[in-house]
Amino acid sequence: MSLLRNVNKQDSGIPSVKSAIVVASVWFLITFPGRAGFDTVYAIQLMRDGETTNWWTAWYFRILQVLTFNGKNIFVFALFGILLLTLSFLFFVRGLPFSTKVLNFAFYGTVISPIFGVFGVTVQHDVLQTSGLLLLLGLEIRNIRGMIMSTNKKLFLYSTSFALMATSHAALVTVSLSILILIIRYRQYFLATALTVGFVSLTTLSGIGVDSSWMKNGKFDSIILDLKCIAQHPDARINETQWKFLETMMSVSEWKNPVSCSSLSFMPFKENLNYQNIGINTVFIKTYVLLSLQNPSLWAQSHIVRTTIALPPPFFRSPENMVDLDYSKPVGEGANWALQKGNTIIIHPSVDDPSLEIEVPILHQLDFLVQAVSFVINQASWFWGWAGFWLWPTLLLLLLIASLGNKWFLIFLTTAYPVLSLHLLYVVFGWGPTPRHLQVTIIVGIFASLIFIRQFVIVSKDAFSKSAIDSRD
């Protein structure tokens, strides 16, 4: 295939590590001291108050404590994050069987984008999760291509990948799948990698307050919203026994009062819930399962409307835009200063806690350029942040690589599972992802699209040159 050039057993060495570090360092400098959203600011406030939480996993909270010096500043984490993300992406790219010209164009075209750079300097566990997933994709690509790598290096990279993904509850499912595949492929790696994840998860739980934060009941929100979306429908199939149980959590009138099912962040009925009767118990689980089975369309639609970011076209519609596209309304109505309305933000524009800001005048001027480009990109956050859309070029790229082998479909599945499992997990559990939760798909999707564009230009140019020569003859 003309698209797959330089198919060899070793890394091409292009792009270089030095150039990747330079790009990462530039991003760090022009966005100094980094970016921090609401979640990070809240976690830092917990540290300052002497509290802890395992909401983002205890492991991530400990990493955040260390790299922010217990909430004093964010620039060390920002530097660590952008370097880690860039080098993990580079590792993924250097395992691909494309020409140097195509790889360089796609790699640099991706990393100079604020979608990559500003995300990388944002202090959040999603940067670590994405880096771990990119490492895992790079390892799986090398496995199917038979690229030579020492046992120790492979073991180190798998363990690093799993430790990074262990900063997210969602990615832990991918870790479990990976360990299962490792058992089948390489029995010698299983124990070490499993112990890595076990050590990280267990040792960091020491001193962590499981229910110390305001989010202690949030783990049940997706289930509650499912029940609400079913119960409020006038034709919902709910028997008397089930209504009696639902009444122990909230009044019937409140259950039947219609609200949007599109966001876990917008649940105005939460203040009326009796969380004492919500938990992992037989009656609660049985009621949820039976109501879902009795009303499958309502359950499915409830998940679809709040996971549109993860779902691909043409089967599903695009997510809501960060900036209100109804131009008949006053500019910024119902939005913050960054015009953010909802959770579809693709580039976080600020440090949400003034105490974490560090003013460096010359760097602040450079940051203005980043803000301007980010503002333009955020105008179409529905497109740039639609991970379901970017899933297609991502899967096509992995399918092309899998086609190099004989059992191409099996190879494709064993390569694409890190991305597919993450999307499937958010949809099945209805967790309502934002773009940052599926940033790995967005980054790889943009990169894959640039590969296809560059190759199309090369093929078209060659065809035109050949046609010109033939016409002269």
JOBEL-V591810 format. One record per helix or strand of 2 or more residues. SS is the DSSP state (alpha for helix, beta for strand). FROM is the first residue (numbers start at 1). TO is the last residue. If there is no record, write none. Layout:
SS & FROM & TO
SS & FROM & TO
This chain:
alpha & 17 & 30
beta & 35 & 36
alpha & 38 & 48
alpha & 58 & 67
alpha & 75 & 93
alpha & 100 & 111
alpha & 114 & 120
alpha & 125 & 145
alpha & 151 & 165
alpha & 171 & 185
alpha & 187 & 203
alpha & 218 & 231
alpha & 240 & 247
alpha & 252 & 256
alpha & 270 & 272
alpha & 275 & 277
alpha & 282 & 294
alpha & 296 & 306
alpha & 308 & 310
alpha & 354 & 356
alpha & 361 & 378
alpha & 381 & 384
alpha & 387 & 402
alpha & 408 & 429
alpha & 435 & 472
